[in-house]
Amino acid sequence: MIAMKWIPFAALLFLAASARGQDNYEIQVYGAETVAPGMTMVEVHSNVTARGEQHAVRETLELTHGFNDWFETGFYVFTTAGSGQGWSYVGDHIRPRVRVPPEWHWPVGVSLSTEIGYVRPKYAADTWSWELRPIVDKTLGRWYVALNPALEKSLHGENAGQGFELAPAMNVKFDVTPKVGAGIEYYAGLGPLSHFDPSAAQSHQIYPSIDLNVSPDWEFNAGVGFGLTRAKDRVIVKFIVGRRMH
């Protein structure tokens, strides 16, 4: 029985052999819970740069399937459209994730995702990348907190010689009503673990956000992000619409 409890973590070590979070295509703080066994979550991420170097629209299709109560796998397809241009394919990622099973009764939710993927050279200096994302969350009454201290690594491209970079994210949310939650999401890019970037070169974004829980089969998240340094687009509007399918 004890040996069985370590199976998820053996899987983690095997899977951790996977992609850097795709900048401004999928803006989300993950919770520890995985998709229910046998169900598929279909999500569309729509992000619009309202103020920045490029006034671009980015659309991401995310498909995530739950295989059991501690393992899921997600797949992303990234697209973009600039001013006066049509839609273009950007790249795709795959993201296996495991979590501590509910029957362990840990005081906090814990999971780990590992994501690997490709981006066309036209859109990024690093074409292949890897992200390792620990996830910890906790619900306290009407409050919810999630932490994602992600580690990102270029596998091929301009920054492939560098080590892992730290890209933490956090979400603090309060349930105003049973169906409406108001939150603050935070995203940062601090640079390599060996030596963080100078503060002016780091990225820090704050997203006041809202979640609607109108149905157990649907999810809706929207937010407006404000870049706190010049290293990021200054204003981004994001929407996430998801549907759980049996």
Biotite code that builds the C-alpha atoms (Angstrom):
import biotite.structure as struc

atoms = struc.array([
    struc.Atom([0.000, 0.000, 0.000], chain_id="A", res_id=1, res_name="MET", atom_name="CA", element="C"),
    struc.Atom([2.825, 2.392, 0.870], chain_id="A", res_id=2, res_name="ILE", atom_name="CA", element="C"),
    struc.Atom([4.609, 1.556, -2.371], chain_id="A", res_id=3, res_name="ALA", atom_name="CA", element="C"),
    struc.Atom([1.450, 2.369, -4.327], chain_id="A", res_id=4, res_name="MET", atom_name="CA", element="C"),
    struc.Atom([1.415, 5.880, -2.882], chain_id="A", res_id=5, res_name="LYS", atom_name="CA", element="C"),
    struc.Atom([4.739, 6.625, -4.557], chain_id="A", res_id=6, res_name="TRP", atom_name="CA", element="C"),
    struc.Atom([3.614, 5.651, -8.042], chain_id="A", res_id=7, res_name="ILE", atom_name="CA", element="C"),
    struc.Atom([2.537, 9.254, -8.940], chain_id="A", res_id=8, res_name="PRO", atom_name="CA", element="C"),
    struc.Atom([5.943, 10.601, -7.984], chain_id="A", res_id=9, res_name="PHE", atom_name="CA", element="C"),
    struc.Atom([7.760, 7.915, -9.951], chain_id="A", res_id=10, res_name="ALA", atom_name="CA", element="C"),
    struc.Atom([5.684, 9.059, -12.904], chain_id="A", res_id=11, res_name="ALA", atom_name="CA", element="C"),
    struc.Atom([6.699, 12.658, -12.201], chain_id="A", res_id=12, res_name="LEU", atom_name="CA", element="C"),
    struc.Atom([10.369, 11.797, -12.400], chain_id="A", res_id=13, res_name="LEU", atom_name="CA", element="C"),
    struc.Atom([9.800, 9.949, -15.644], chain_id="A", res_id=14, res_name="PHE", atom_name="CA", element="C"),
    struc.Atom([7.810, 12.748, -17.215], chain_id="A", res_id=15, res_name="LEU", atom_name="CA", element="C"),
    struc.Atom([10.146, 15.490, -16.126], chain_id="A", res_id=16, res_name="ALA", atom_name="CA", element="C"),
    struc.Atom([12.622, 14.445, -18.757], chain_id="A", res_id=17, res_name="ALA", atom_name="CA", element="C"),
    struc.Atom([9.090, 18.279, -21.153], chain_id="A", res_id=18, res_name="SER", atom_name="CA", element="C"),
    struc.Atom([7.975, 23.236, -22.200], chain_id="A", res_id=19, res_name="ALA", atom_name="CA", element="C"),
    struc.Atom([8.464, 26.684, -21.465], chain_id="A", res_id=20, res_name="ARG", atom_name="CA", element="C"),
    struc.Atom([5.148, 28.488, -20.880], chain_id="A", res_id=21, res_name="GLY", atom_name="CA", element="C"),
    struc.Atom([4.210, 30.197, -24.108], chain_id="A", res_id=22, res_name="GLN", atom_name="CA", element="C"),
    struc.Atom([4.449, 33.899, -23.455], chain_id="A", res_id=23, res_name="ASP", atom_name="CA", element="C"),
    struc.Atom([1.137, 35.763, -23.750], chain_id="A", res_id=24, res_name="ASN", atom_name="CA", element="C"),
    struc.Atom([-0.594, 32.815, -25.418], chain_id="A", res_id=25, res_name="TYR", atom_name="CA", element="C"),
    struc.Atom([-1.719, 30.932, -22.335], chain_id="A", res_id=26, res_name="GLU", atom_name="CA", element="C"),
    struc.Atom([-1.992, 33.254, -19.319], chain_id="A", res_id=27, res_name="ILE", atom_name="CA", element="C"),
    struc.Atom([-3.231, 31.128, -16.461], chain_id="A", res_id=28, res_name="GLN", atom_name="CA", element="C"),
    struc.Atom([-2.379, 30.182, -12.881], chain_id="A", res_id=29, res_name="VAL", atom_name="CA", element="C"),
    struc.Atom([-2.992, 26.467, -12.474], chain_id="A", res_id=30, res_name="TYR", atom_name="CA", element="C"),
    struc.Atom([-4.815, 24.872, -9.579], chain_id="A", res_id=31, res_name="GLY", atom_name="CA", element="C"),
    struc.Atom([-3.648, 21.502, -8.268], chain_id="A", res_id=32, res_name="ALA", atom_name="CA", element="C"),
    struc.Atom([-6.778, 19.584, -9.291], chain_id="A", res_id=33, res_name="GLU", atom_name="CA", element="C"),
    struc.Atom([-6.592, 17.519, -12.483], chain_id="A", res_id=34, res_name="THR", atom_name="CA", element="C"),
    struc.Atom([-9.372, 16.816, -14.984], chain_id="A", res_id=35, res_name="VAL", atom_name="CA", element="C"),
    struc.Atom([-11.674, 14.032, -13.781], chain_id="A", res_id=36, res_name="ALA", atom_name="CA", element="C"),
    struc.Atom([-11.040, 10.502, -15.125], chain_id="A", res_id=37, res_name="PRO", atom_name="CA", element="C"),
    struc.Atom([-12.548, 9.956, -18.565], chain_id="A", res_id=38, res_name="GLY", atom_name="CA", element="C"),
    struc.Atom([-13.380, 13.636, -19.070], chain_id="A", res_id=39, res_name="MET", atom_name="CA", element="C"),
    struc.Atom([-11.893, 16.098, -21.559], chain_id="A", res_id=40, res_name="THR", atom_name="CA", element="C"),
    struc.Atom([-11.599, 19.832, -20.943], chain_id="A", res_id=41, res_name="MET", atom_name="CA", element="C"),
    struc.Atom([-11.708, 22.026, -24.054], chain_id="A", res_id=42, res_name="VAL", atom_name="CA", element="C"),
    struc.Atom([-10.450, 25.577, -23.450], chain_id="A", res_id=43, res_name="GLU", atom_name="CA", element="C"),
    struc.Atom([-9.974, 28.603, -25.680], chain_id="A", res_id=44, res_name="VAL", atom_name="CA", element="C"),
    struc.Atom([-7.545, 31.278, -24.481], chain_id="A", res_id=45, res_name="HIS", atom_name="CA", element="C"),
    struc.Atom([-7.995, 34.693, -26.138], chain_id="A", res_id=46, res_name="SER", atom_name="CA", element="C"),
    struc.Atom([-5.388, 37.350, -25.333], chain_id="A", res_id=47, res_name="ASN", atom_name="CA", element="C"),
    struc.Atom([-5.301, 40.820, -26.861], chain_id="A", res_id=48, res_name="VAL", atom_name="CA", element="C"),
    struc.Atom([-2.389, 43.216, -26.482], chain_id="A", res_id=49, res_name="THR", atom_name="CA", element="C"),
    struc.Atom([-4.088, 46.570, -26.010], chain_id="A", res_id=50, res_name="ALA", atom_name="CA", element="C"),
    struc.Atom([-0.893, 48.472, -25.300], chain_id="A", res_id=51, res_name="ARG", atom_name="CA", element="C"),
    struc.Atom([2.554, 47.229, -26.223], chain_id="A", res_id=52, res_name="GLY", atom_name="CA", element="C"),
    struc.Atom([5.092, 46.755, -28.975], chain_id="A", res_id=53, res_name="GLU", atom_name="CA", element="C"),
    struc.Atom([2.621, 44.813, -31.123], chain_id="A", res_id=54, res_name="GLN", atom_name="CA", element="C"),
    struc.Atom([-1.163, 45.050, -31.062], chain_id="A", res_id=55, res_name="HIS", atom_name="CA", element="C"),
    struc.Atom([-1.637, 41.315, -31.562], chain_id="A", res_id=56, res_name="ALA", atom_name="CA", element="C"),
    struc.Atom([-4.469, 38.879, -30.939], chain_id="A", res_id=57, res_name="VAL", atom_name="CA", element="C"),
    struc.Atom([-3.381, 35.462, -29.675], chain_id="A", res_id=58, res_name="ARG", atom_name="CA", element="C"),
    struc.Atom([-5.681, 32.446, -29.642], chain_id="A", res_id=59, res_name="GLU", atom_name="CA", element="C"),
    struc.Atom([-4.801, 29.143, -27.999], chain_id="A", res_id=60, res_name="THR", atom_name="CA", element="C"),
    struc.Atom([-6.772, 25.907, -28.140], chain_id="A", res_id=61, res_name="LEU", atom_name="CA", element="C"),
    struc.Atom([-6.129, 23.664, -25.121], chain_id="A", res_id=62, res_name="GLU", atom_name="CA", element="C"),
    struc.Atom([-7.365, 20.060, -24.886], chain_id="A", res_id=63, res_name="LEU", atom_name="CA", element="C"),
    struc.Atom([-6.846, 18.223, -21.582], chain_id="A", res_id=64, res_name="THR", atom_name="CA", element="C"),
    struc.Atom([-7.903, 14.655, -20.846], chain_id="A", res_id=65, res_name="HIS", atom_name="CA", element="C"),
    struc.Atom([-8.059, 13.041, -17.399], chain_id="A", res_id=66, res_name="GLY", atom_name="CA", element="C"),
    struc.Atom([-6.864, 9.416, -17.294], chain_id="A", res_id=67, res_name="PHE", atom_name="CA", element="C"),
    struc.Atom([-7.341, 8.715, -13.573], chain_id="A", res_id=68, res_name="ASN", atom_name="CA", element="C"),
    struc.Atom([-7.696, 10.688, -10.345], chain_id="A", res_id=69, res_name="ASP", atom_name="CA", element="C"),
    struc.Atom([-4.020, 11.786, -10.375], chain_id="A", res_id=70, res_name="TRP", atom_name="CA", element="C"),
    struc.Atom([-2.942, 12.029, -14.050], chain_id="A", res_id=71, res_name="PHE", atom_name="CA", element="C"),
    struc.Atom([-3.939, 14.169, -17.029], chain_id="A", res_id=72, res_name="GLU", atom_name="CA", element="C"),
    struc.Atom([-2.356, 15.300, -20.288], chain_id="A", res_id=73, res_name="THR", atom_name="CA", element="C"),
    struc.Atom([-2.932, 18.607, -22.057], chain_id="A", res_id=74, res_name="GLY", atom_name="CA", element="C"),
    struc.Atom([-2.193, 19.658, -25.639], chain_id="A", res_id=75, res_name="PHE", atom_name="CA", element="C"),
    struc.Atom([-1.978, 23.260, -26.895], chain_id="A", res_id=76, res_name="TYR", atom_name="CA", element="C"),
    struc.Atom([-2.136, 24.820, -30.353], chain_id="A", res_id=77, res_name="VAL", atom_name="CA", element="C"),
    struc.Atom([-1.008, 28.474, -30.547], chain_id="A", res_id=78, res_name="PHE", atom_name="CA", element="C"),
    struc.Atom([-2.131, 30.955, -33.199], chain_id="A", res_id=79, res_name="THR", atom_name="CA", element="C"),
    struc.Atom([-1.853, 34.702, -33.648], chain_id="A", res_id=80, res_name="THR", atom_name="CA", element="C"),
    struc.Atom([-3.098, 37.551, -35.840], chain_id="A", res_id=81, res_name="ALA", atom_name="CA", element="C"),
    struc.Atom([-1.440, 40.949, -36.140], chain_id="A", res_id=82, res_name="GLY", atom_name="CA", element="C"),
    struc.Atom([-2.801, 44.234, -37.401], chain_id="A", res_id=83, res_name="SER", atom_name="CA", element="C"),
    struc.Atom([-3.760, 43.848, -41.057], chain_id="A", res_id=84, res_name="GLY", atom_name="CA", element="C"),
    struc.Atom([-2.656, 40.194, -41.121], chain_id="A", res_id=85, res_name="GLN", atom_name="CA", element="C"),
    struc.Atom([-4.500, 36.897, -41.172], chain_id="A", res_id=86, res_name="GLY", atom_name="CA", element="C"),
    struc.Atom([-4.258, 34.073, -38.662], chain_id="A", res_id=87, res_name="TRP", atom_name="CA", element="C"),
    struc.Atom([-0.945, 32.233, -38.398], chain_id="A", res_id=88, res_name="SER", atom_name="CA", element="C"),
    struc.Atom([0.063, 28.975, -36.747], chain_id="A", res_id=89, res_name="TYR", atom_name="CA", element="C"),
    struc.Atom([2.673, 29.643, -34.021], chain_id="A", res_id=90, res_name="VAL", atom_name="CA", element="C"),
    struc.Atom([3.412, 26.261, -32.437], chain_id="A", res_id=91, res_name="GLY", atom_name="CA", element="C"),
    struc.Atom([2.156, 23.559, -30.109], chain_id="A", res_id=92, res_name="ASP", atom_name="CA", element="C"),
    struc.Atom([2.985, 22.041, -26.709], chain_id="A", res_id=93, res_name="HIS", atom_name="CA", element="C"),
    struc.Atom([2.168, 18.877, -24.770], chain_id="A", res_id=94, res_name="ILE", atom_name="CA", element="C"),
    struc.Atom([1.759, 18.916, -20.970], chain_id="A", res_id=95, res_name="ARG", atom_name="CA", element="C"),
    struc.Atom([1.481, 15.780, -18.803], chain_id="A", res_id=96, res_name="PRO", atom_name="CA", element="C"),
    struc.Atom([0.577, 16.468, -15.160], chain_id="A", res_id=97, res_name="ARG", atom_name="CA", element="C"),
    struc.Atom([0.270, 14.424, -11.978], chain_id="A", res_id=98, res_name="VAL", atom_name="CA", element="C"),
    struc.Atom([-1.081, 15.351, -8.556], chain_id="A", res_id=99, res_name="ARG", atom_name="CA", element="C"),
    struc.Atom([-1.154, 14.028, -5.032], chain_id="A", res_id=100, res_name="VAL", atom_name="CA", element="C"),
    struc.Atom([-4.230, 11.729, -4.993], chain_id="A", res_id=101, res_name="PRO", atom_name="CA", element="C"),
    struc.Atom([-7.211, 12.987, -2.961], chain_id="A", res_id=102, res_name="PRO", atom_name="CA", element="C"),
    struc.Atom([-7.171, 9.914, -0.713], chain_id="A", res_id=103, res_name="GLU", atom_name="CA", element="C"),
    struc.Atom([-3.845, 10.999, 0.744], chain_id="A", res_id=104, res_name="TRP", atom_name="CA", element="C"),
    struc.Atom([-5.683, 13.870, 2.478], chain_id="A", res_id=105, res_name="HIS", atom_name="CA", element="C"),
    struc.Atom([-2.811, 16.361, 2.296], chain_id="A", res_id=106, res_name="TRP", atom_name="CA", element="C"),
    struc.Atom([-3.550, 19.793, 3.852], chain_id="A", res_id=107, res_name="PRO", atom_name="CA", element="C"),
    struc.Atom([-2.829, 21.520, 0.524], chain_id="A", res_id=108, res_name="VAL", atom_name="CA", element="C"),
    struc.Atom([-3.329, 20.542, -3.104], chain_id="A", res_id=109, res_name="GLY", atom_name="CA", element="C"),
    struc.Atom([-0.079, 19.601, -4.847], chain_id="A", res_id=110, res_name="VAL", atom_name="CA", element="C"),
    struc.Atom([0.618, 18.709, -8.465], chain_id="A", res_id=111, res_name="SER", atom_name="CA", element="C"),
    struc.Atom([3.440, 18.944, -10.992], chain_id="A", res_id=112, res_name="LEU", atom_name="CA", element="C"),
    struc.Atom([3.224, 19.545, -14.717], chain_id="A", res_id=113, res_name="SER", atom_name="CA", element="C"),
    struc.Atom([5.964, 19.237, -17.281], chain_id="A", res_id=114, res_name="THR", atom_name="CA", element="C"),
    struc.Atom([5.479, 20.862, -20.665], chain_id="A", res_id=115, res_name="GLU", atom_name="CA", element="C"),
    struc.Atom([7.521, 20.585, -23.840], chain_id="A", res_id=116, res_name="ILE", atom_name="CA", element="C"),
    struc.Atom([6.861, 22.244, -27.157], chain_id="A", res_id=117, res_name="GLY", atom_name="CA", element="C"),
    struc.Atom([7.845, 23.875, -30.409], chain_id="A", res_id=118, res_name="TYR", atom_name="CA", element="C"),
    struc.Atom([7.402, 27.442, -31.650], chain_id="A", res_id=119, res_name="VAL", atom_name="CA", element="C"),
    struc.Atom([8.170, 28.556, -35.188], chain_id="A", res_id=120, res_name="ARG", atom_name="CA", element="C"),
    struc.Atom([11.399, 30.613, -35.497], chain_id="A", res_id=121, res_name="PRO", atom_name="CA", element="C"),
    struc.Atom([9.347, 33.517, -36.851], chain_id="A", res_id=122, res_name="LYS", atom_name="CA", element="C"),
    struc.Atom([7.778, 33.983, -33.409], chain_id="A", res_id=123, res_name="TYR", atom_name="CA", element="C"),
    struc.Atom([10.516, 33.136, -30.929], chain_id="A", res_id=124, res_name="ALA", atom_name="CA", element="C"),
    struc.Atom([14.292, 33.033, -30.655], chain_id="A", res_id=125, res_name="ALA", atom_name="CA", element="C"),
    struc.Atom([13.969, 29.672, -28.877], chain_id="A", res_id=126, res_name="ASP", atom_name="CA", element="C"),
    struc.Atom([12.107, 27.095, -30.943], chain_id="A", res_id=127, res_name="THR", atom_name="CA", element="C"),
    struc.Atom([12.048, 24.209, -28.432], chain_id="A", res_id=128, res_name="TRP", atom_name="CA", element="C"),
    struc.Atom([11.473, 24.761, -24.724], chain_id="A", res_id=129, res_name="SER", atom_name="CA", element="C"),
    struc.Atom([10.720, 22.952, -21.490], chain_id="A", res_id=130, res_name="TRP", atom_name="CA", element="C"),
    struc.Atom([8.777, 24.010, -18.413], chain_id="A", res_id=131, res_name="GLU", atom_name="CA", element="C"),
    struc.Atom([8.580, 22.279, -15.031], chain_id="A", res_id=132, res_name="LEU", atom_name="CA", element="C"),
    struc.Atom([5.694, 23.705, -12.985], chain_id="A", res_id=133, res_name="ARG", atom_name="CA", element="C"),
    struc.Atom([5.112, 22.804, -9.320], chain_id="A", res_id=134, res_name="PRO", atom_name="CA", element="C"),
    struc.Atom([1.590, 23.742, -8.222], chain_id="A", res_id=135, res_name="ILE", atom_name="CA", element="C"),
    struc.Atom([0.344, 24.281, -4.680], chain_id="A", res_id=136, res_name="VAL", atom_name="CA", element="C"),
    struc.Atom([-3.131, 25.536, -3.792], chain_id="A", res_id=137, res_name="ASP", atom_name="CA", element="C"),
    struc.Atom([-5.431, 25.911, -0.806], chain_id="A", res_id=138, res_name="LYS", atom_name="CA", element="C"),
    struc.Atom([-9.057, 26.886, -0.194], chain_id="A", res_id=139, res_name="THR", atom_name="CA", element="C"),
    struc.Atom([-9.832, 28.646, 3.077], chain_id="A", res_id=140, res_name="LEU", atom_name="CA", element="C"),
    struc.Atom([-13.534, 29.393, 3.301], chain_id="A", res_id=141, res_name="GLY", atom_name="CA", element="C"),
    struc.Atom([-14.277, 31.885, 0.544], chain_id="A", res_id=142, res_name="ARG", atom_name="CA", element="C"),
    struc.Atom([-10.575, 32.491, -0.134], chain_id="A", res_id=143, res_name="TRP", atom_name="CA", element="C"),
    struc.Atom([-8.433, 30.566, -2.616], chain_id="A", res_id=144, res_name="TYR", atom_name="CA", element="C"),
    struc.Atom([-4.658, 30.776, -3.165], chain_id="A", res_id=145, res_name="VAL", atom_name="CA", element="C"),
    struc.Atom([-2.575, 29.048, -5.865], chain_id="A", res_id=146, res_name="ALA", atom_name="CA", element="C"),
    struc.Atom([1.205, 29.228, -6.330], chain_id="A", res_id=147, res_name="LEU", atom_name="CA", element="C"),
    struc.Atom([3.047, 28.188, -9.521], chain_id="A", res_id=148, res_name="ASN", atom_name="CA", element="C"),
    struc.Atom([6.844, 28.683, -9.163], chain_id="A", res_id=149, res_name="PRO", atom_name="CA", element="C"),
    struc.Atom([7.599, 27.546, -12.720], chain_id="A", res_id=150, res_name="ALA", atom_name="CA", element="C"),
    struc.Atom([11.075, 26.726, -14.027], chain_id="A", res_id=151, res_name="LEU", atom_name="CA", element="C"),
    struc.Atom([11.652, 27.350, -17.740], chain_id="A", res_id=152, res_name="GLU", atom_name="CA", element="C"),
    struc.Atom([14.452, 26.176, -20.036], chain_id="A", res_id=153, res_name="LYS", atom_name="CA", element="C"),
    struc.Atom([15.282, 26.723, -23.689], chain_id="A", res_id=154, res_name="SER", atom_name="CA", element="C"),
    struc.Atom([16.178, 23.449, -25.402], chain_id="A", res_id=155, res_name="LEU", atom_name="CA", element="C"),
    struc.Atom([17.013, 24.855, -28.836], chain_id="A", res_id=156, res_name="HIS", atom_name="CA", element="C"),
    struc.Atom([17.652, 28.411, -29.923], chain_id="A", res_id=157, res_name="GLY", atom_name="CA", element="C"),
    struc.Atom([19.289, 31.622, -28.781], chain_id="A", res_id=158, res_name="GLU", atom_name="CA", element="C"),
    struc.Atom([19.150, 30.852, -25.039], chain_id="A", res_id=159, res_name="ASN", atom_name="CA", element="C"),
    struc.Atom([19.718, 27.098, -25.129], chain_id="A", res_id=160, res_name="ALA", atom_name="CA", element="C"),
    struc.Atom([23.052, 27.469, -23.316], chain_id="A", res_id=161, res_name="GLY", atom_name="CA", element="C"),
    struc.Atom([21.430, 29.040, -20.277], chain_id="A", res_id=162, res_name="GLN", atom_name="CA", element="C"),
    struc.Atom([20.077, 27.177, -17.273], chain_id="A", res_id=163, res_name="GLY", atom_name="CA", element="C"),
    struc.Atom([16.571, 27.186, -15.883], chain_id="A", res_id=164, res_name="PHE", atom_name="CA", element="C"),
    struc.Atom([14.804, 30.529, -15.438], chain_id="A", res_id=165, res_name="GLU", atom_name="CA", element="C"),
    struc.Atom([12.339, 31.250, -12.637], chain_id="A", res_id=166, res_name="LEU", atom_name="CA", element="C"),
    struc.Atom([8.868, 32.364, -13.709], chain_id="A", res_id=167, res_name="ALA", atom_name="CA", element="C"),
    struc.Atom([6.602, 32.408, -10.638], chain_id="A", res_id=168, res_name="PRO", atom_name="CA", element="C"),
    struc.Atom([2.844, 32.950, -10.833], chain_id="A", res_id=169, res_name="ALA", atom_name="CA", element="C"),
    struc.Atom([0.206, 33.350, -8.146], chain_id="A", res_id=170, res_name="MET", atom_name="CA", element="C"),
    struc.Atom([-3.563, 33.715, -7.899], chain_id="A", res_id=171, res_name="ASN", atom_name="CA", element="C"),
    struc.Atom([-5.443, 35.029, -4.856], chain_id="A", res_id=172, res_name="VAL", atom_name="CA", element="C"),
    struc.Atom([-9.220, 34.841, -5.239], chain_id="A", res_id=173, res_name="LYS", atom_name="CA", element="C"),
    struc.Atom([-12.261, 35.627, -3.100], chain_id="A", res_id=174, res_name="PHE", atom_name="CA", element="C"),
    struc.Atom([-15.719, 34.181, -3.799], chain_id="A", res_id=175, res_name="ASP", atom_name="CA", element="C"),
    struc.Atom([-17.976, 37.218, -3.818], chain_id="A", res_id=176, res_name="VAL", atom_name="CA", element="C"),
    struc.Atom([-20.953, 34.897, -4.392], chain_id="A", res_id=177, res_name="THR", atom_name="CA", element="C"),
    struc.Atom([-21.172, 31.122, -5.010], chain_id="A", res_id=178, res_name="PRO", atom_name="CA", element="C"),
    struc.Atom([-20.998, 31.866, -8.751], chain_id="A", res_id=179, res_name="LYS", atom_name="CA", element="C"),
    struc.Atom([-18.619, 34.870, -8.934], chain_id="A", res_id=180, res_name="VAL", atom_name="CA", element="C"),
    struc.Atom([-15.013, 35.041, -7.805], chain_id="A", res_id=181, res_name="GLY", atom_name="CA", element="C"),
    struc.Atom([-12.787, 38.139, -7.885], chain_id="A", res_id=182, res_name="ALA", atom_name="CA", element="C"),
    struc.Atom([-9.039, 37.702, -7.893], chain_id="A", res_id=183, res_name="GLY", atom_name="CA", element="C"),
    struc.Atom([-5.589, 39.104, -8.455], chain_id="A", res_id=184, res_name="ILE", atom_name="CA", element="C"),
    struc.Atom([-3.223, 37.105, -10.655], chain_id="A", res_id=185, res_name="GLU", atom_name="CA", element="C"),
    struc.Atom([0.520, 37.769, -10.699], chain_id="A", res_id=186, res_name="TYR", atom_name="CA", element="C"),
    struc.Atom([3.053, 36.630, -13.318], chain_id="A", res_id=187, res_name="TYR", atom_name="CA", element="C"),
    struc.Atom([6.797, 37.243, -13.357], chain_id="A", res_id=188, res_name="ALA", atom_name="CA", element="C"),
    struc.Atom([9.941, 36.354, -15.278], chain_id="A", res_id=189, res_name="GLY", atom_name="CA", element="C"),
    struc.Atom([13.008, 36.805, -13.071], chain_id="A", res_id=190, res_name="LEU", atom_name="CA", element="C"),
    struc.Atom([15.735, 35.341, -15.249], chain_id="A", res_id=191, res_name="GLY", atom_name="CA", element="C"),
    struc.Atom([18.218, 32.461, -14.739], chain_id="A", res_id=192, res_name="PRO", atom_name="CA", element="C"),
    struc.Atom([18.382, 30.837, -11.318], chain_id="A", res_id=193, res_name="LEU", atom_name="CA", element="C"),
    struc.Atom([22.158, 31.353, -11.264], chain_id="A", res_id=194, res_name="SER", atom_name="CA", element="C"),
    struc.Atom([21.817, 35.133, -11.583], chain_id="A", res_id=195, res_name="HIS", atom_name="CA", element="C"),
    struc.Atom([18.491, 36.931, -11.831], chain_id="A", res_id=196, res_name="PHE", atom_name="CA", element="C"),
    struc.Atom([18.121, 39.601, -14.495], chain_id="A", res_id=197, res_name="ASP", atom_name="CA", element="C"),
    struc.Atom([18.466, 43.251, -13.463], chain_id="A", res_id=198, res_name="PRO", atom_name="CA", element="C"),
    struc.Atom([15.139, 44.564, -12.197], chain_id="A", res_id=199, res_name="SER", atom_name="CA", element="C"),
    struc.Atom([14.612, 46.656, -15.335], chain_id="A", res_id=200, res_name="ALA", atom_name="CA", element="C"),
    struc.Atom([14.918, 43.531, -17.506], chain_id="A", res_id=201, res_name="ALA", atom_name="CA", element="C"),
    struc.Atom([12.584, 41.383, -15.415], chain_id="A", res_id=202, res_name="GLN", atom_name="CA", element="C"),
    struc.Atom([8.894, 41.050, -16.233], chain_id="A", res_id=203, res_name="SER", atom_name="CA", element="C"),
    struc.Atom([6.132, 41.561, -13.671], chain_id="A", res_id=204, res_name="HIS", atom_name="CA", element="C"),
    struc.Atom([2.413, 41.609, -14.503], chain_id="A", res_id=205, res_name="GLN", atom_name="CA", element="C"),
    struc.Atom([-0.692, 42.042, -12.375], chain_id="A", res_id=206, res_name="ILE", atom_name="CA", element="C"),
    struc.Atom([-4.095, 40.845, -13.609], chain_id="A", res_id=207, res_name="TYR", atom_name="CA", element="C"),
    struc.Atom([-7.266, 41.823, -11.742], chain_id="A", res_id=208, res_name="PRO", atom_name="CA", element="C"),
    struc.Atom([-9.560, 38.978, -12.797], chain_id="A", res_id=209, res_name="SER", atom_name="CA", element="C"),
    struc.Atom([-13.027, 37.500, -12.478], chain_id="A", res_id=210, res_name="ILE", atom_name="CA", element="C"),
    struc.Atom([-14.190, 33.866, -12.514], chain_id="A", res_id=211, res_name="ASP", atom_name="CA", element="C"),
    struc.Atom([-17.756, 32.776, -13.246], chain_id="A", res_id=212, res_name="LEU", atom_name="CA", element="C"),
    struc.Atom([-18.947, 29.389, -11.939], chain_id="A", res_id=213, res_name="ASN", atom_name="CA", element="C"),
    struc.Atom([-22.302, 29.188, -13.665], chain_id="A", res_id=214, res_name="VAL", atom_name="CA", element="C"),
    struc.Atom([-22.138, 25.419, -14.288], chain_id="A", res_id=215, res_name="SER", atom_name="CA", element="C"),
    struc.Atom([-19.921, 22.474, -13.293], chain_id="A", res_id=216, res_name="PRO", atom_name="CA", element="C"),
    struc.Atom([-19.426, 21.827, -17.027], chain_id="A", res_id=217, res_name="ASP", atom_name="CA", element="C"),
    struc.Atom([-18.236, 25.336, -17.892], chain_id="A", res_id=218, res_name="TRP", atom_name="CA", element="C"),
    struc.Atom([-15.478, 27.693, -16.763], chain_id="A", res_id=219, res_name="GLU", atom_name="CA", element="C"),
    struc.Atom([-14.952, 31.367, -17.530], chain_id="A", res_id=220, res_name="PHE", atom_name="CA", element="C"),
    struc.Atom([-12.045, 33.616, -16.564], chain_id="A", res_id=221, res_name="ASN", atom_name="CA", element="C"),
    struc.Atom([-11.316, 37.163, -17.686], chain_id="A", res_id=222, res_name="ALA", atom_name="CA", element="C"),
    struc.Atom([-8.716, 39.702, -16.668], chain_id="A", res_id=223, res_name="GLY", atom_name="CA", element="C"),
    struc.Atom([-6.841, 42.840, -17.637], chain_id="A", res_id=224, res_name="VAL", atom_name="CA", element="C"),
    struc.Atom([-3.082, 42.657, -17.195], chain_id="A", res_id=225, res_name="GLY", atom_name="CA", element="C"),
    struc.Atom([-0.785, 45.557, -16.485], chain_id="A", res_id=226, res_name="PHE", atom_name="CA", element="C"),
    struc.Atom([2.957, 45.279, -17.065], chain_id="A", res_id=227, res_name="GLY", atom_name="CA", element="C"),
    struc.Atom([4.961, 46.792, -14.232], chain_id="A", res_id=228, res_name="LEU", atom_name="CA", element="C"),
    struc.Atom([8.229, 46.965, -16.204], chain_id="A", res_id=229, res_name="THR", atom_name="CA", element="C"),
    struc.Atom([9.148, 47.779, -19.785], chain_id="A", res_id=230, res_name="ARG", atom_name="CA", element="C"),
    struc.Atom([10.088, 44.143, -20.381], chain_id="A", res_id=231, res_name="ALA", atom_name="CA", element="C"),
    struc.Atom([6.439, 43.221, -20.972], chain_id="A", res_id=232, res_name="LYS", atom_name="CA", element="C"),
    struc.Atom([3.463, 44.404, -22.987], chain_id="A", res_id=233, res_name="ASP", atom_name="CA", element="C"),
    struc.Atom([1.919, 47.110, -20.864], chain_id="A", res_id=234, res_name="ARG", atom_name="CA", element="C"),
    struc.Atom([-1.783, 46.166, -21.140], chain_id="A", res_id=235, res_name="VAL", atom_name="CA", element="C"),
    struc.Atom([-3.205, 42.747, -22.102], chain_id="A", res_id=236, res_name="ILE", atom_name="CA", element="C"),
    struc.Atom([-6.851, 41.669, -21.991], chain_id="A", res_id=237, res_name="VAL", atom_name="CA", element="C"),
    struc.Atom([-7.381, 37.932, -21.548], chain_id="A", res_id=238, res_name="LYS", atom_name="CA", element="C"),
    struc.Atom([-10.347, 35.553, -21.677], chain_id="A", res_id=239, res_name="PHE", atom_name="CA", element="C"),
    struc.Atom([-10.547, 31.822, -20.982], chain_id="A", res_id=240, res_name="ILE", atom_name="CA", element="C"),
    struc.Atom([-13.652, 29.806, -21.855], chain_id="A", res_id=241, res_name="VAL", atom_name="CA", element="C"),
    struc.Atom([-13.681, 26.098, -21.039], chain_id="A", res_id=242, res_name="GLY", atom_name="CA", element="C"),
    struc.Atom([-16.101, 23.200, -21.433], chain_id="A", res_id=243, res_name="ARG", atom_name="CA", element="C"),
    struc.Atom([-15.865, 19.835, -19.674], chain_id="A", res_id=244, res_name="ARG", atom_name="CA", element="C"),
    struc.Atom([-16.979, 16.956, -21.885], chain_id="A", res_id=245, res_name="MET", atom_name="CA", element="C"),
    struc.Atom([-17.723, 13.343, -20.905], chain_id="A", res_id=246, res_name="HIS", atom_name="CA", element="C"),
])
